[in-house]
Amino acid sequence: MTNPLSAFIDKEVPFYDVDSYRIAWHGCYPKYFEDARCALLDKIGYSYQQMDKSDYAFPVIDLKVRYVKPMVFAQKVRVLASMTEWQHRLVINYLITDIDSGDKLTKASTTQVAVLMPDQITQFVSPQPLIERVEAFLKQAAS
């Protein structure tokens, strides 16, 4: 079964993300993850703007990346973001694939924690606004 808490973006690897060999620089990958994560958060109705309005920030505290095959200039890729945890922290897994061949290129995950703003108090459980949005989205997806 497909994870309903998933979203993807399609992107063509731009020239400014590659090195002189036309291979994507490893440091540009987090931008791709961020774009897919934003699509996922928008899909569940809890974008970064909505987080801000609810007085929470969700900084990334951990990033793990496994580079399987390189992305290259002008390659069309799909970046899939799938939320796997949300009760105590946000854990999102990513998969970058080549759109034409379906080859797996990169696997990654990020962990984010809620921080109550403006006092910057780390939360050890996810805030109600996030829990409510995820539960409402899952209920809607099941019907």
C-alpha positions in Angstrom: 0.0 0.0 0.0 1.2 3.5 -0.8 1.8 5.9 2.0 -0.9 8.5 1.8 1.4 11.0 3.6 3.5 11.3 0.4 4.0 13.9 -2.3 6.4 14.4 -5.1 7.9 17.0 -7.3 9.4 16.6 -10.8 12.4 18.6 -11.7 15.1 18.9 -14.4 18.6 19.2 -13.0 19.7 22.7 -13.8 23.2 23.8 -14.9 23.8 25.7 -11.7 23.6 22.5 -9.6 26.3 20.6 -11.5 30.1 20.6 -11.5 32.5 20.7 -14.4 31.7 17.0 -15.2 28.0 17.9 -15.4 27.2 15.8 -12.3 25.0 17.3 -9.6 27.1 18.5 -6.6 26.2 16.6 -3.5 25.4 19.8 -1.5 22.5 20.7 -3.8 20.4 17.6 -2.9 18.9 19.1 0.3 17.2 21.8 -1.9 15.4 19.0 -3.8 14.4 17.4 -0.5 13.1 20.8 0.8 11.0 21.3 -2.4 9.4 17.8 -2.0 8.9 18.4 1.8 7.1 21.7 1.1 4.8 19.9 -1.4 4.0 17.2 1.3 3.4 19.8 4.0 1.1 21.8 1.7 -0.7 18.6 0.8 -1.6 17.9 4.5 -2.5 21.5 5.1 0.4 22.5 7.4 2.8 24.5 5.3 5.7 26.5 6.8 3.5 29.6 6.8 0.9 27.7 8.8 3.6 26.4 11.2 4.7 30.0 11.7 1.1 31.2 12.4 0.8 28.4 15.0 4.0 29.7 16.7 6.1 26.6 15.8 9.3 26.2 13.8 10.4 22.8 12.7 14.2 22.9 12.1 16.0 19.9 10.5 18.1 18.3 13.2 19.3 15.3 11.2 19.9 14.6 7.5 21.0 11.3 6.1 21.7 10.8 2.4 22.6 7.7 0.4 23.9 8.6 -3.1 23.2 5.6 -5.3 23.7 7.0 -8.8 24.6 10.6 -9.7 22.1 13.1 -11.0 23.4 14.8 -14.2 22.7 18.1 -16.0 19.2 18.2 -17.7 18.2 14.9 -16.2 14.5 14.7 -15.3 14.0 13.5 -11.8 11.2 12.8 -9.4 11.6 13.5 -5.7 9.2 11.6 -3.5 8.8 12.7 0.1 7.0 10.4 2.6 6.2 11.2 6.2 6.8 8.2 8.4 6.7 9.8 11.9 4.8 12.8 13.3 3.8 12.1 16.9 7.1 13.2 18.6 9.1 14.5 15.7 8.8 14.8 11.9 10.6 12.1 10.0 10.4 12.3 6.2 12.0 9.8 3.8 13.0 10.8 0.3 13.6 8.9 -2.9 14.9 10.5 -6.1 14.4 8.5 -9.2 15.0 9.1 -12.9 11.7 9.8 -14.5 12.5 8.1 -17.8 14.2 5.0 -16.6 12.8 4.7 -13.1 16.3 4.1 -11.7 16.8 4.9 -8.1 19.3 7.7 -7.7 19.3 8.8 -4.1 17.6 7.8 -0.8 17.5 10.2 2.2 15.7 11.1 5.4 15.3 14.2 7.5 14.3 14.5 11.1 12.7 17.7 12.4 11.5 18.7 15.9 9.0 21.3 16.9 10.3 24.4 18.5 7.9 26.8 20.2 8.6 30.4 19.1 9.6 33.0 19.8 11.2 31.6 23.0 12.8 28.7 21.0 11.7 26.0 23.4 12.2 22.5 22.0 9.1 20.3 22.2 9.3 16.6 22.9 5.9 15.9 21.4 4.5 17.3 18.2 2.2 20.2 18.6 -1.6 19.8 18.3 -1.9 21.8 15.0 0.4 19.2 13.3 -1.3 16.2 14.8 -4.7 17.5 13.9 -3.8 18.2 10.3 -2.2 14.8 9.9 -5.1 12.9 11.5 -7.6 14.9 9.4 -5.7 14.2 6.2 -5.4 10.5 7.0 -9.2 10.3 7.8 -10.0 12.0 4.5 -7.6 9.8 2.6 -9.2 6.7 4.1 -12.8 7.7 3.0 
